Amino acid sequence: MTIDRAVQAFAGVMVLVSVALTKFVHPGFIWLTVFVGANLFQSAFTGFCPAAMVMRKLGIGNDSASCGRT
């Protein structure tokens, strides 16, 4: 799995979890969804992606993906 795909999968899971938490636990969890979306948006333009940096250190992905360049 490339880092780009791992970041996309992680972001998708985080959005789904945060929506479920917003619905069933507390409306304040909507800010987690906002944070994930804002991070994806800024990484598309800047190339800075903290999740990709962490995943690379964990050994996930073997590709020099655009989201993971720092």
Rosetta constraint file for C-alpha pairs under 8 A:
AtomPair CA 1 CA 5 HARMONIC 6.43 0.50
AtomPair CA 1 CA 6 HARMONIC 6.54 0.50
AtomPair CA 1 CA 60 HARMONIC 7.35 0.50
AtomPair CA 1 CA 61 HARMONIC 5.27 0.50
AtomPair CA 1 CA 62 HARMONIC 7.48 0.50
AtomPair CA 2 CA 6 HARMONIC 6.22 0.50
AtomPair CA 2 CA 60 HARMONIC 7.45 0.50
AtomPair CA 2 CA 61 HARMONIC 4.31 0.50
AtomPair CA 2 CA 62 HARMONIC 6.04 0.50
AtomPair CA 2 CA 63 HARMONIC 5.46 0.50
AtomPair CA 2 CA 65 HARMONIC 7.15 0.50
AtomPair CA 3 CA 7 HARMONIC 6.04 0.50
AtomPair CA 3 CA 52 HARMONIC 6.24 0.50
AtomPair CA 3 CA 55 HARMONIC 7.19 0.50
AtomPair CA 3 CA 56 HARMONIC 7.26 0.50
AtomPair CA 3 CA 60 HARMONIC 6.58 0.50
AtomPair CA 3 CA 61 HARMONIC 4.73 0.50
AtomPair CA 3 CA 62 HARMONIC 7.23 0.50
AtomPair CA 3 CA 63 HARMONIC 6.44 0.50
AtomPair CA 3 CA 64 HARMONIC 7.67 0.50
AtomPair CA 3 CA 65 HARMONIC 6.06 0.50
AtomPair CA 3 CA 67 HARMONIC 7.60 0.50
AtomPair CA 3 CA 68 HARMONIC 6.83 0.50
AtomPair CA 4 CA 8 HARMONIC 6.23 0.50
AtomPair CA 4 CA 52 HARMONIC 7.58 0.50
AtomPair CA 4 CA 65 HARMONIC 5.85 0.50
AtomPair CA 4 CA 66 HARMONIC 7.30 0.50
AtomPair CA 4 CA 67 HARMONIC 6.08 0.50
AtomPair CA 4 CA 68 HARMONIC 7.35 0.50
AtomPair CA 5 CA 9 HARMONIC 6.08 0.50
AtomPair CA 6 CA 10 HARMONIC 6.03 0.50
AtomPair CA 6 CA 60 HARMONIC 7.62 0.50
AtomPair CA 6 CA 61 HARMONIC 7.46 0.50
AtomPair CA 7 CA 11 HARMONIC 5.99 0.50
AtomPair CA 7 CA 51 HARMONIC 6.57 0.50
AtomPair CA 7 CA 52 HARMONIC 6.25 0.50
AtomPair CA 8 CA 12 HARMONIC 6.10 0.50
AtomPair CA 9 CA 13 HARMONIC 6.24 0.50
AtomPair CA 10 CA 14 HARMONIC 6.13 0.50
AtomPair CA 11 CA 15 HARMONIC 6.12 0.50
AtomPair CA 11 CA 36 HARMONIC 6.53 0.50
AtomPair CA 11 CA 40 HARMONIC 7.95 0.50
AtomPair CA 12 CA 16 HARMONIC 6.27 0.50
AtomPair CA 13 CA 17 HARMONIC 6.06 0.50
AtomPair CA 14 CA 18 HARMONIC 5.97 0.50
AtomPair CA 14 CA 33 HARMONIC 7.42 0.50
AtomPair CA 14 CA 36 HARMONIC 7.34 0.50
AtomPair CA 15 CA 19 HARMONIC 6.11 0.50
AtomPair CA 15 CA 32 HARMONIC 7.71 0.50
AtomPair CA 15 CA 33 HARMONIC 5.38 0.50
AtomPair CA 15 CA 36 HARMONIC 6.99 0.50
AtomPair CA 16 CA 20 HARMONIC 6.25 0.50
AtomPair CA 17 CA 21 HARMONIC 6.11 0.50
AtomPair CA 18 CA 22 HARMONIC 5.98 0.50
AtomPair CA 18 CA 29 HARMONIC 5.94 0.50
AtomPair CA 18 CA 30 HARMONIC 6.52 0.50
AtomPair CA 18 CA 32 HARMONIC 6.02 0.50
AtomPair CA 18 CA 33 HARMONIC 5.77 0.50
AtomPair CA 19 CA 23 HARMONIC 6.18 0.50
AtomPair CA 19 CA 29 HARMONIC 7.42 0.50
AtomPair CA 19 CA 30 HARMONIC 6.71 0.50
AtomPair CA 19 CA 33 HARMONIC 7.01 0.50
AtomPair CA 20 CA 24 HARMONIC 6.00 0.50
AtomPair CA 20 CA 25 HARMONIC 7.84 0.50
AtomPair CA 21 CA 25 HARMONIC 5.02 0.50
AtomPair CA 21 CA 26 HARMONIC 6.45 0.50
AtomPair CA 21 CA 27 HARMONIC 7.76 0.50
AtomPair CA 21 CA 29 HARMONIC 6.10 0.50
AtomPair CA 22 CA 26 HARMONIC 5.08 0.50
AtomPair CA 22 CA 27 HARMONIC 4.55 0.50
AtomPair CA 22 CA 28 HARMONIC 6.53 0.50
AtomPair CA 22 CA 29 HARMONIC 4.83 0.50
AtomPair CA 22 CA 30 HARMONIC 5.66 0.50
AtomPair CA 23 CA 27 HARMONIC 6.65 0.50
AtomPair CA 29 CA 33 HARMONIC 7.22 0.50
AtomPair CA 30 CA 34 HARMONIC 6.41 0.50
AtomPair CA 31 CA 35 HARMONIC 6.03 0.50
AtomPair CA 32 CA 36 HARMONIC 6.25 0.50
AtomPair CA 33 CA 37 HARMONIC 6.19 0.50
AtomPair CA 34 CA 38 HARMONIC 6.01 0.50
AtomPair CA 35 CA 39 HARMONIC 6.02 0.50
AtomPair CA 36 CA 40 HARMONIC 6.24 0.50
AtomPair CA 37 CA 41 HARMONIC 6.15 0.50
AtomPair CA 38 CA 42 HARMONIC 6.14 0.50
AtomPair CA 39 CA 43 HARMONIC 6.04 0.50
AtomPair CA 39 CA 49 HARMONIC 7.41 0.50
AtomPair CA 40 CA 44 HARMONIC 6.32 0.50
AtomPair CA 40 CA 49 HARMONIC 7.84 0.50
AtomPair CA 41 CA 45 HARMONIC 7.08 0.50
AtomPair CA 42 CA 46 HARMONIC 6.00 0.50
AtomPair CA 42 CA 47 HARMONIC 7.73 0.50
AtomPair CA 42 CA 48 HARMONIC 7.65 0.50
AtomPair CA 43 CA 47 HARMONIC 4.75 0.50
AtomPair CA 43 CA 48 HARMONIC 5.11 0.50
AtomPair CA 43 CA 49 HARMONIC 5.46 0.50
AtomPair CA 43 CA 67 HARMONIC 6.37 0.50
AtomPair CA 44 CA 67 HARMONIC 7.08 0.50
AtomPair CA 47 CA 66 HARMONIC 6.23 0.50
AtomPair CA 47 CA 67 HARMONIC 5.04 0.50
AtomPair CA 47 CA 68 HARMONIC 6.74 0.50
AtomPair CA 47 CA 69 HARMONIC 6.06 0.50
AtomPair CA 47 CA 70 HARMONIC 7.12 0.50
AtomPair CA 48 CA 67 HARMONIC 6.47 0.50
AtomPair CA 48 CA 68 HARMONIC 6.75 0.50
AtomPair CA 48 CA 69 HARMONIC 6.69 0.50
AtomPair CA 48 CA 70 HARMONIC 6.10 0.50
AtomPair CA 49 CA 53 HARMONIC 6.49 0.50
AtomPair CA 49 CA 67 HARMONIC 5.80 0.50
AtomPair CA 49 CA 68 HARMONIC 5.90 0.50
AtomPair CA 49 CA 69 HARMONIC 7.86 0.50
AtomPair CA 50 CA 54 HARMONIC 6.32 0.50
AtomPair CA 51 CA 55 HARMONIC 6.09 0.50
AtomPair CA 52 CA 56 HARMONIC 5.97 0.50
AtomPair CA 52 CA 67 HARMONIC 6.64 0.50
AtomPair CA 52 CA 68 HARMONIC 4.86 0.50
AtomPair CA 53 CA 57 HARMONIC 6.38 0.50
AtomPair CA 53 CA 68 HARMONIC 6.05 0.50
AtomPair CA 53 CA 70 HARMONIC 7.92 0.50
AtomPair CA 54 CA 58 HARMONIC 6.28 0.50
AtomPair CA 55 CA 59 HARMONIC 6.26 0.50
AtomPair CA 55 CA 60 HARMONIC 5.21 0.50
AtomPair CA 55 CA 61 HARMONIC 7.59 0.50
AtomPair CA 56 CA 60 HARMONIC 5.43 0.50
AtomPair CA 56 CA 61 HARMONIC 6.66 0.50
AtomPair CA 56 CA 68 HARMONIC 7.80 0.50
AtomPair CA 64 CA 68 HARMONIC 6.85 0.50
AtomPair CA 64 CA 69 HARMONIC 7.01 0.50
AtomPair CA 65 CA 69 HARMONIC 6.65 0.50
